[in-house]
Amino acid sequence: MVGVKRLAAAATAVGAVVILAACGSGGSGGGNAGGPVTLTWWHNGTNEPLKTLWQQVADAYHQAHPNVKISVVPIQNEQFTTKIPLALQSNNPPDIYFNQGGGLLATHTESGRVAHLTDLTAGFVKDLGPAAAGWQVDGKQYGIPYDTHVVGFWYRKDLFGKAGITTPPSTMDELNADIVKLKAANITPIALGGKDRWPDAFYYNYFAVRECSVDTLKSSVKARKFNDPCFTKAGQDVLDFLASKPFQPGFNGTPAQQGAGSSAGLVANGAAAMELQGDWEPSVMVDLATDKNFTANLGWFPFPSISGGKGDPNAALGGGDGFSCTTKNAAACADFLTYLAGPEVQTKLVKAGAAVIPVNAAAASTITDPTVKQVFDYSHQASYVQTYFDIALPTNQGQALDDAVANMFAGQGGADAVAKAVNGAS
């Protein structure tokens, strides 16, 4: 699933391990009111530094809440797709478990074992911005994100300058004009890691966000049907964009993040002018760049608006990582999630490099890089954040969408191919 690939990329952003000092939770404190309790916590931080970091978080919480012990169980990310549904059918599911919200979480709630947290988290959800909506099902809160991600264009300021581009584009017409200018300067306009397929989907997703109204996006994901004509318009936008030949030669065989020849490596080393990727990308580029000061030439801009599109130009595409609670110890679990999302822990996560974009705006002052601060501001000020479709939709439909988009990038499928694939997989 695409989310697995993105999550691995985001994990590389964790540059250090921080020992989290014990601090008070921002929750109600009612989680352990009935006496000692042990919470089983399934997370996907099987590699360092996340494995150690999450254990430190659990230990710090226990120190501040002696009646609550947390049994930490790291599990490979790929196993969650099968282990969680089985656990939710058992009599002993984990108290806290990792997920990325969206359609998969909605499916989990059908088991009746996922705790409804709206009342238990009402005191702090408002501080998390639009990201928290990704863990809502029918308007009810069933989980909390601990970090968030947003997709946009990372670009080389120096290469834009060589092509005579003084400001990043804000409309699709301007982006197309800049592609022409970059080509005229013998600069590859956009790098794409088509071999991994999931980067292709960012384009269809964003074209849909720009062509479809927010109400249409919400209702279509809820109904699990892409019947509105705007989804076909998005497909046509993809075909038109491909016709402009904006990518490097052989983009369908280029990996996204592996090696200097990847799409991330091409931008990091100045071989391409820009890349549509998540907020995590600079941390991926660091290990691929020959010039370790490349970030001085790195800028960011949102996906451009589309003339005549019904979508909100201030809406974004993104996602996040979070946790949900099962019903056995819901109050204690909710209090722990409040701790994770609180300003003190969020600030320490940012300082450690463990969260590129914290969900709590109170941690924003910790961000020192001006470009990262720009991305943070955009993510928190966005009018709506559409979760990646392969996460928002049930797994089979999300995979069908990714496959159909990848086929379009390989020259197969018409404008309605993605909508047909999603509807056919429902």
C-alpha positions as CSV (number, residue, x, y, z in Angstrom):
1,M,0.0,0.0,0.0
2,V,1.2,3.5,-0.8
3,G,1.0,4.6,2.8
4,V,3.7,2.1,3.7
5,K,6.2,3.7,1.3
6,R,5.4,7.2,2.5
7,L,5.7,6.1,6.1
8,A,9.2,4.7,5.6
9,A,10.2,7.9,4.0
10,A,8.8,10.0,6.9
11,A,10.6,7.8,9.4
12,T,14.0,8.8,7.8
13,A,13.2,12.3,9.0
14,V,13.9,11.2,12.6
15,G,17.5,12.4,13.0
16,A,18.1,11.9,16.6
17,V,16.8,10.3,19.8
18,V,15.6,12.5,22.6
19,I,15.0,11.4,26.2
20,L,11.6,12.8,27.0
21,A,11.5,14.0,30.6
22,A,8.4,13.1,32.5
23,C,5.8,15.8,32.1
24,G,2.2,16.2,33.0
25,S,-0.5,15.1,30.5
26,G,-2.9,17.6,29.1
27,G,-5.7,15.0,29.5
28,S,-8.4,14.7,31.9
29,G,-6.4,12.4,34.2
30,G,-9.4,10.1,34.5
31,G,-7.8,7.2,32.6
32,N,-6.4,5.6,35.8
33,A,-9.1,6.7,38.1
34,G,-10.3,3.1,38.7
35,G,-6.9,1.9,39.9
36,P,-3.8,0.5,38.2
37,V,-4.0,-0.3,34.5
38,T,-1.7,-1.7,31.9
39,L,-2.1,-0.4,28.3
40,T,-0.8,-2.5,25.5
41,W,0.6,-0.1,22.8
42,W,1.2,-1.4,19.2
43,H,3.3,0.9,17.2
44,N,5.3,0.6,14.0
45,G,8.6,2.1,15.1
46,T,10.6,-1.1,14.7
47,N,13.8,0.7,13.7
48,E,15.9,3.2,15.5
49,P,15.5,5.9,16.6
50,L,11.7,5.5,16.8
51,K,11.9,2.2,18.6
52,T,13.8,3.7,21.5
53,L,12.0,7.0,21.3
54,W,8.5,5.5,21.8
55,Q,9.8,3.4,24.7
56,Q,11.0,6.6,26.3
57,V,7.7,8.2,25.8
58,A,5.9,5.3,27.5
59,D,8.4,5.4,30.4
60,A,8.0,9.2,30.8
61,Y,4.2,8.9,30.9
62,H,4.4,6.1,33.5
63,Q,6.7,8.2,35.6
64,A,4.1,11.0,35.6
65,H,1.2,8.5,36.0
66,P,2.4,5.7,38.3
67,N,-0.9,3.8,38.1
68,V,-0.7,3.5,34.3
69,K,1.9,1.1,32.9
70,I,2.4,0.9,29.1
71,S,3.5,-2.4,27.5
72,V,5.2,-1.3,24.2
73,V,5.0,-3.7,21.3
74,P,6.8,-2.7,18.1
75,I,5.3,-4.3,15.0
76,Q,6.4,-4.1,11.4
77,N,4.3,-1.6,9.5
78,E,3.3,-4.0,6.8
79,Q,1.7,-6.3,9.3
80,F,-0.8,-3.8,10.6
81,T,-3.1,-4.4,7.6
82,T,-3.7,-8.0,8.7
83,K,-3.0,-8.0,12.5
84,I,-5.4,-5.2,13.4
85,P,-8.5,-6.6,11.8
86,L,-7.8,-10.0,13.5
87,A,-7.1,-8.3,16.8
88,L,-10.3,-6.3,16.7
89,Q,-12.2,-9.6,16.2
90,S,-10.6,-11.1,19.3
91,N,-11.3,-10.6,23.0
92,N,-7.8,-9.1,23.6
93,P,-7.1,-6.3,21.1
94,P,-4.3,-3.8,21.9
95,D,-5.4,-0.7,23.9
96,I,-3.5,1.7,21.6
97,Y,-2.7,0.9,18.0
98,F,-1.1,2.8,15.1
99,N,-3.0,3.8,12.0
100,Q,-3.2,6.5,9.4
101,G,-6.9,7.3,9.7
102,G,-9.1,7.5,6.7
103,G,-11.1,4.6,5.2
104,L,-9.1,1.9,7.0
105,L,-10.0,3.4,10.4
106,A,-13.6,3.7,9.3
107,T,-13.6,0.0,8.6
108,H,-12.0,-0.7,12.0
109,T,-14.9,1.1,13.7
110,E,-17.4,-1.4,12.3
111,S,-15.9,-4.0,14.7
112,G,-17.4,-2.0,17.7
113,R,-14.1,-2.3,19.5
114,V,-12.6,1.1,18.5
115,A,-13.3,3.7,21.1
116,H,-15.3,6.8,20.3
117,L,-13.0,9.6,21.7
118,T,-14.9,12.8,20.9
119,D,-15.8,13.7,24.5
120,L,-12.5,12.4,25.9
121,T,-10.4,14.5,23.5
122,A,-12.6,17.6,23.1
123,G,-10.4,19.7,25.3
124,F,-7.4,19.6,22.9
125,V,-8.5,18.4,19.4
126,K,-9.1,22.0,18.4
127,D,-5.4,22.7,18.9
128,L,-4.5,20.2,16.3
129,G,-5.9,22.0,13.2
130,P,-7.4,20.3,10.2
131,A,-5.2,17.2,10.6
132,A,-7.4,15.7,13.3
133,A,-10.3,15.3,10.8
134,G,-8.4,12.4,9.3
135,W,-9.2,10.4,12.4
136,Q,-12.9,11.2,12.3
137,V,-15.6,8.9,11.1
138,D,-19.1,10.4,10.5
139,G,-17.9,13.5,12.5
140,K,-16.8,11.5,15.5
141,Q,-13.2,11.3,16.7
142,Y,-11.8,7.8,16.7
143,G,-8.1,8.6,17.0
144,I,-5.5,11.3,17.2
145,P,-2.6,12.1,14.9
146,Y,0.8,12.8,16.5
147,D,2.3,14.2,13.3
148,T,1.0,15.4,10.0
149,H,2.2,15.6,6.4
150,V,1.5,17.8,3.4
151,V,2.5,17.5,-0.2
152,G,3.8,20.3,-2.4
153,F,6.6,21.2,-4.8
154,W,10.1,21.3,-3.6
155,Y,12.2,23.4,-6.0
156,R,15.7,24.6,-6.7
157,K,15.9,28.4,-6.4
158,D,19.2,28.4,-8.3
159,L,17.8,26.5,-11.3
160,F,14.7,28.7,-11.4
161,G,17.0,31.7,-11.5
162,K,18.9,30.3,-14.4
163,A,15.7,29.9,-16.3
164,G,14.6,33.4,-15.6
165,I,11.9,32.4,-13.1
166,T,11.7,35.0,-10.4
167,T,8.8,33.7,-8.3
168,P,7.3,30.2,-8.0
169,P,4.0,29.5,-9.9
170,S,0.7,29.9,-8.2
171,T,-1.5,28.7,-11.1
172,M,-1.3,25.7,-13.5
173,D,-0.8,28.1,-16.4
174,E,2.2,29.6,-14.7
175,L,3.6,26.2,-13.9
176,N,3.3,25.1,-17.5
177,A,5.0,28.3,-18.6
178,D,7.8,27.7,-16.2
179,I,8.2,24.2,-17.6
180,V,8.8,25.7,-21.0
181,K,11.3,28.1,-19.6
182,L,13.2,25.4,-17.8
183,K,13.4,23.2,-20.9
184,A,14.7,26.2,-22.9
185,A,17.5,26.5,-20.4
186,N,18.3,22.7,-20.8
187,I,17.0,22.0,-17.3
188,T,14.8,19.0,-16.5
189,P,11.7,20.7,-15.0
190,I,10.4,18.0,-12.7
191,A,11.8,14.8,-11.3
192,L,9.5,11.8,-10.7
193,G,10.1,8.5,-9.1
194,G,7.7,6.5,-11.2
195,K,9.3,3.1,-10.5
196,D,7.7,3.2,-7.0
197,R,4.3,4.2,-8.5
198,W,3.0,6.0,-5.4
199,P,4.5,9.4,-6.4
200,D,2.4,9.3,-9.5
201,A,-0.7,9.3,-7.4
202,F,0.1,12.7,-5.9
203,Y,-0.6,14.3,-9.3
204,Y,-4.0,12.7,-9.7
205,N,-4.9,13.3,-6.1
206,Y,-4.0,17.0,-6.3
207,F,-5.8,17.5,-9.7
208,A,-8.9,16.0,-8.1
209,V,-8.5,18.4,-5.1
210,R,-8.4,21.3,-7.5
211,E,-11.2,20.1,-9.8
212,C,-13.7,18.9,-7.1
213,S,-15.4,20.9,-4.4
214,V,-14.6,20.0,-0.8
215,D,-18.2,18.7,-0.4
216,T,-17.7,16.5,-3.4
217,L,-14.4,15.1,-2.1
218,K,-16.0,14.3,1.2
219,S,-19.2,12.8,-0.1
220,S,-17.4,10.8,-2.8
221,V,-14.9,9.3,-0.3
222,K,-17.7,8.5,2.1
223,A,-19.8,6.9,-0.6
224,R,-16.7,5.2,-2.0
225,K,-17.7,6.2,-5.5
226,F,-16.0,8.6,-7.9
227,N,-19.1,9.4,-10.0
228,D,-18.7,13.1,-10.2
229,P,-17.4,14.4,-13.5
230,C,-14.7,16.3,-11.7
231,F,-12.8,13.0,-11.2
232,T,-12.7,12.5,-14.9
233,K,-11.6,16.1,-15.3
234,A,-8.7,15.3,-13.0
235,G,-7.8,12.4,-15.1
236,Q,-7.8,14.6,-18.2
237,D,-5.6,17.1,-16.3
238,V,-3.1,14.3,-15.7
239,L,-3.1,13.3,-19.4
240,D,-2.6,17.0,-20.5
241,F,0.2,17.4,-18.0
242,L,1.9,14.2,-19.2
243,A,1.7,15.5,-22.8
244,S,3.8,18.5,-21.8
245,K,6.7,16.1,-21.0
246,P,7.7,17.7,-17.7
247,F,9.7,14.8,-16.3
248,Q,13.2,13.4,-16.8
249,P,13.7,10.7,-19.4
250,G,12.9,7.2,-18.1
251,F,10.9,8.5,-15.2
252,N,8.8,5.3,-15.0
253,G,12.0,3.4,-14.2
254,T,13.3,6.0,-11.7
255,P,13.1,5.2,-7.9
256,A,11.7,7.8,-5.6
257,Q,14.3,7.8,-2.8
258,Q,16.9,5.2,-3.4
259,G,20.3,6.5,-4.6
260,A,21.6,9.6,-6.2
261,G,19.7,8.8,-9.4
262,S,16.3,8.8,-7.6
263,S,13.9,11.6,-8.1
264,A,14.9,13.0,-4.7
265,G,18.6,12.7,-5.6
266,L,18.0,14.5,-8.9
267,V,16.6,17.6,-7.2
268,A,19.1,17.4,-4.3
269,N,22.1,17.4,-6.8
270,G,20.6,20.0,-9.1
271,A,19.8,17.7,-12.0
272,A,16.1,18.6,-11.9
273,A,14.4,21.8,-10.9
274,M,11.5,20.5,-8.7
275,E,9.6,17.5,-7.4
276,L,6.1,17.0,-6.0
277,Q,6.6,15.3,-2.7
278,G,5.8,15.3,1.0
279,D,7.3,17.5,3.7
280,W,9.7,14.7,4.6
281,E,11.7,15.0,1.3
282,P,14.5,17.3,2.4
283,S,15.5,14.7,5.1
284,V,15.6,12.1,2.3
285,M,17.7,14.4,0.1
286,V,20.3,14.9,2.8
287,D,21.8,11.5,2.4
288,L,21.7,11.7,-1.4
289,A,23.2,15.2,-2.0
290,T,26.9,15.7,-2.7
291,D,26.5,19.3,-1.6
292,K,25.4,19.2,2.0
293,N,24.4,22.9,1.9
294,F,21.9,22.2,-0.9
295,T,19.0,23.3,1.4
296,A,20.2,26.9,0.9
297,N,18.9,26.6,-2.7
298,L,15.7,24.7,-1.7
299,G,12.3,26.3,-1.7
300,W,8.7,25.1,-1.6
301,F,5.4,26.1,-3.1
302,P,1.8,24.7,-2.9
303,F,0.2,22.8,-5.8
304,P,-1.1,25.5,-8.2
305,S,-4.7,26.4,-8.7
306,I,-6.5,25.4,-11.9
307,S,-8.6,27.9,-13.9
308,G,-12.2,26.9,-13.9
309,G,-11.7,24.2,-11.2
310,K,-14.4,23.8,-8.6
311,G,-11.9,22.9,-5.9
312,D,-10.8,25.2,-3.1
313,P,-7.4,26.6,-4.1
314,N,-6.5,26.7,-0.5
315,A,-7.1,23.0,0.1
316,A,-4.2,20.7,0.5
317,L,-3.3,17.0,0.1
318,G,-1.7,15.2,3.0
319,G,-2.0,12.7,5.7
320,G,-0.4,11.8,9.0
321,D,0.4,9.2,11.5
322,G,-1.6,8.6,14.6
323,F,-3.1,6.2,17.1
324,S,-6.6,4.9,18.1
325,C,-7.9,3.3,21.3
326,T,-9.9,0.2,21.8
327,T,-12.8,0.3,24.2
328,K,-11.5,-1.7,27.3
329,N,-9.4,1.2,28.7
330,A,-10.5,4.1,26.5
331,A,-10.2,6.8,29.1
332,A,-6.6,6.0,30.1
333,C,-5.7,5.6,26.4
334,A,-7.2,8.9,25.5
335,D,-5.2,10.6,28.3
336,F,-2.0,9.1,26.8
337,L,-2.9,10.4,23.4
338,T,-3.5,13.8,24.9
339,Y,0.1,13.6,26.3
340,L,1.5,12.7,22.8
341,A,-0.3,15.6,21.2
342,G,0.5,18.1,24.0
343,P,2.8,21.1,23.4
344,E,5.7,19.8,25.6
345,V,6.1,16.4,23.9
346,Q,5.4,17.9,20.5
347,T,8.1,20.5,21.0
348,K,10.6,17.8,22.0
349,L,9.7,15.7,19.0
350,V,10.4,18.7,16.7
351,K,13.7,19.5,18.3
352,A,14.7,15.8,18.0
353,G,13.8,15.8,14.3
354,A,11.1,13.2,15.0
355,A,8.3,15.3,13.6
356,V,8.7,17.5,10.6
357,I,5.2,19.1,11.0
358,P,3.9,18.8,14.6
359,V,0.2,18.5,15.0
360,N,0.2,21.0,17.8
361,A,0.7,24.6,16.7
362,A,2.2,25.4,20.1
363,A,5.4,23.6,18.9
364,A,5.7,25.9,15.8
365,S,8.2,28.2,17.6
366,T,10.6,25.3,17.7
367,I,10.9,25.2,13.9
368,T,13.9,27.2,12.9
369,D,14.2,26.5,9.2
370,P,12.2,29.2,7.3
371,T,11.1,26.8,4.5
372,V,9.9,24.2,6.9
373,K,8.1,26.9,8.8
374,Q,6.4,27.9,5.5
375,V,5.2,24.3,5.0
376,F,4.0,24.1,8.6
377,D,2.0,27.4,8.2
378,Y,0.5,26.1,5.0
379,S,-0.6,22.8,6.5
380,H,-2.2,24.5,9.5
381,Q,-3.8,27.3,7.5
382,A,-5.2,25.1,4.7
383,S,-9.0,25.3,4.4
384,Y,-9.2,21.5,4.0
385,V,-6.7,18.7,4.0
386,Q,-7.7,15.8,1.7
387,T,-6.1,12.6,3.0
388,Y,-4.3,10.7,0.2
389,F,-7.0,8.7,-1.6
390,D,-5.2,5.4,-1.1
391,I,-5.5,6.0,2.7
392,A,-8.9,7.7,2.7
393,L,-10.5,4.9,0.7
394,P,-10.7,1.2,1.8
395,T,-7.5,-0.7,0.9
396,N,-8.7,-2.4,-2.2
397,Q,-10.0,0.8,-3.7
398,G,-6.9,2.7,-2.8
399,Q,-4.7,0.1,-4.5
400,A,-6.9,0.2,-7.5
401,L,-6.6,3.9,-7.7
402,D,-2.8,3.8,-7.4
403,D,-2.5,1.1,-10.1
404,A,-4.8,3.0,-12.5
405,V,-2.7,6.2,-12.1
406,A,0.5,4.3,-12.6
407,N,-0.9,2.9,-15.8
408,M,-1.8,6.4,-17.0
409,F,1.8,7.5,-16.4
410,A,2.9,4.5,-18.5
411,G,0.6,5.6,-21.4
412,Q,-2.4,3.3,-20.7
413,G,-5.9,4.4,-19.8
414,G,-8.1,7.4,-20.6
415,A,-9.3,10.3,-18.5
416,D,-12.0,8.2,-16.7
417,A,-9.6,5.2,-16.0
418,V,-9.1,6.1,-12.3
419,A,-12.7,6.8,-11.6
420,K,-13.7,3.5,-13.2
421,A,-11.0,1.6,-11.3
422,V,-12.2,3.0,-7.9
423,N,-15.8,2.3,-8.7
424,G,-15.1,-1.2,-9.9
425,A,-13.2,-2.1,-6.7
426,S,-16.0,-1.0,-4.4
